[in-house]
């Protein structure tokens, strides 16, 4: 028995030693593979700036490397982003479109959520680094959706559809975006994916805002906020909610509230290292200060920490507009708009408010010019303000109809006739009120006199008639 026990112990120990040896060899092999992989990745990083094509080949080798243990997923993910960056710099759209398809063997070995993250990041990277890539992103999303349907990857499919809806918005395909959002909302609500629901509601709000349907835009934004309050909302998503909230408040001329929302959105994008979105929010902050007749606050923001960090043509454009508004100079305003046309005209949110600001500034200047005159030639007004006569004539007629001042246009003589503002006389209204009160007093005296002459029954009848008459007069009032 003792001999058998010794044999059993010896056999178990030998098996354990063999297992440990196998584990050690597998770990050693993994370390060797990772070491080789890191060498290829580091080599590709070194030659990326000088030999981009060879770097792409090395990165592709890293992505294609067998990884049964999953220890190289992060390295492969970085390699995919590097390939995307190189293709964007070289504007190789065909290779970019085929990149996601080439990486599908790697996607089949990792989690579906990880695949969705990589594909979304690649498409967002293309949008940030490659100009005029909206159509390319749309085609990539459509290809990804077809693959998701074949592989039954619902998680990635819904996110690609959400991305396509935002791309439709950039292409001004509002009807297609709303139809897609309507179908997508039904599917997402079944899975109860709150974060994706928030993203879709924000896109829907932006689409309705672009269509100038502000009630529906506010309704979609409210739905996004309620969904965001039920789960943890990432800082970037919260910043997008604040940005859209500020945009809608600015449309309602509530510039003070809009500034606070834009500031919160700016802080969110700034902390998450999103300079493009941060500069956009900073530009909106400066614009709301100008629209709220607080142009002097613009200089404090521009010369502050945020203004210095994101100094550029976007911020300079807002500063120049603040200068023109402060000086009430239409000509300078026009010059600034022409100088920074790319920064101002390409942003729909800025263009709308710039037009309102220009109209407001023009009205102030016209009232200041015509104030000393009783009759003035329209050509003279146009010459003083340095704008075309037809435009000034149209603007003056609009101001007269809006009762900004009292006057008429004599188009036969080409003159503007200004009337004095007649202050309303309250004597007439006070006289009518006095006559009315006197009439009530006379009626009461007449009723009392009839009561004394006719006896108690007639008095009761007259009192009832007086009460009914009083009720009728109160009802009329």
Helices and strands as residue ranges (DSSP letters): H 2-47, H 52-64, H 73-90, H 93-102, H 104-107, H 112-129, H 134-151, H 154-170, H 174-191, H 194-210, H 214-229, H 235-251, H 255-271, H 275-291, H 296-302, H 305-309, H 313-327, H 330-339, H 341-345, H 348-370, E 375-377, H 378-385, H 389-401, E 407-410, E 415-418, H 427-454, H 456-476
